[in-house]
């Protein structure tokens, strides 16, 4: 989906992200069960952990689809995250309505992330991305928070899939 530039770009970005969050996990899961994802190249020196959103796990029952996709990336060191099935404290606007409890939940999540030793955390939910990313930054953690598709993109870029072939 190409995102056109212009005054409606914000709506287009939201539509794309909504599409990726709501449609993508189920489709990836179906694709993985019926075909192979093309292998790219390795992403050097990347220790990655994955945190599925509560909505993806409990609402869509597709929490493992992005994890399966990331496992196709050659050499990617995926470190299991203890408590990955637990909320990060973002929960939509929960962090705004209950900031103290949200902070405590986030503190537990970040402690588990830190134990993994991962420099990168992948999550497909924008709320989790913001909650964990902001919490890590405020805690002084050296943690990059990315969408799982960004890892596949880096693998494809390293493999030269995007170079113009003449």
ABEGO torsion letter per residue (X at the ends): XBBBBEAAAAAAAAAAAAAAAAAAAAAAAAAAAABBBBBBBBBBGBBBBBBBBAAAAAAAGAAAAAAAAAAABBGBBBBBBBGAABBAGAGEAAAAABAAAAAAAAAAAAAAAAAAGBABBBBABAAAAAAAAAAAAAAGBBBBBBBAAAAAAAAAAAAGAABBBX
